[in-house]
């Protein structure tokens, strides 16, 4: 009973991840048509593509406030409504400025979703299955990206208004998301810590873990008492360890070059000597590899642990980035060597950082400041994503592939040292047990 209930709740909330991935990637199929439709300048076109990413940074910075104030469940209603309005608004927009407003709204939904959804799943999951269940969020992000590519390809045949259909089709899963949120309960930890509704929280905990629900409730109440009033400030000294871990983890996630590769894969492959058609075909391959290895990662994360996945992944990332850099340096750019190394890179990234990031950051902060901690990790992630995505075309053109990918490779050596020396293992421990080991009371 509990197994299926918690899985169902997690799958509903992970649908926010699917919409997150779909919304982020869907613009790639529509951007050229949009540029032609409104006769956009280079600057206007760049703003049209990046406006959702700006919204994502803002949404991730603000995500903790509604999550703590109104509850995880009510915040997810806002996320679903933002996705729905964004998809309908962009599809029907006949003014460029109106289009920008609705794309910004979709970005806000992505940002808030990246904070609230992992928190909710981590707070309702049993310790022995938390990694896999929170990992569903990342799996759905990758699935959303893949489905958006497929949807764009199928809808590209519709005609002149195909870009409107590409953006508007997201309304259907958004509407489904709004309906399904109604059936999930509120987070029991939020009910205890923010509302003091222990009886309601106990009912939910009884479904999650019937044998130890009362013990878990006491543990949640004790963690609130121990933290006291000082818990309101995330930047107080007692939270130094989870704070540093979250910021560094999110930083390394992006300086691997993952978003540069996802956003600019066709450009990279053309730099490597492939034609436009072969470049697009290779991009589909990257999407499939990302999907398969994310699935593998979330299936074994609770068995082997977060740290082992990160160690193995770091070695693979270093090796694949080194091979890309050396290939660019030597000028051996004919054939499919670069796409092959890129796919190896994507496989190791999806298996490690991709599967672990939202799980790890959602676990390491105490109950009282989890939303604020997730906000910090998520906003660091999106800010770095924006910086890397903005800088990559210039760096690749002015410095070349060899230096650009050497930088990413060196950053992954630094990540390996971070994981080896500083990253703790959180596998199989309750959120309150993790809190006790991390926080200086």
Buried (B, 14 or more C-beta within 10 A) or exposed (E): EBEEBBBEBBBBBBBBBBBBBBBBBBBBBBBEBBBEBBEBEEEBBEBBBBBBBBBBBBBBBBBBBBBBEBBBBBBBBBBBBBBBBBBBBBBEBEEBEEBBBBBBBBBBBBBBBBBBBBBBBBBBBBBEBBBBBBBBBBBBBBBBBBBBBEBBEBBBEEEEEBBBBBBBBBBEBBBBBBEBBEEBBBBBBBBBBBEEBBEBBBBBBBBBBEEBBEEBBEBBBEBBEBBEEEBEEBEBEBBEBBBEBBBBBBBBBBBBBBBBBBBBBBBBBBBBBBEEEBBBBBBBBBBBBBBBBBBBBBBBBBEEBBBBBBBBBBEBBBBBBBBBBBBBBEEEBEEBBBBBBBBBBBBBBBBBBBBBBBBBBBBBBBBBBBBBBBBBBBBBBBBBBBEBBEEBBEBBEEEBBBBBBBBBBBBBBBBBEBBEEEBBEBBBBBBBEBBBEBBEE
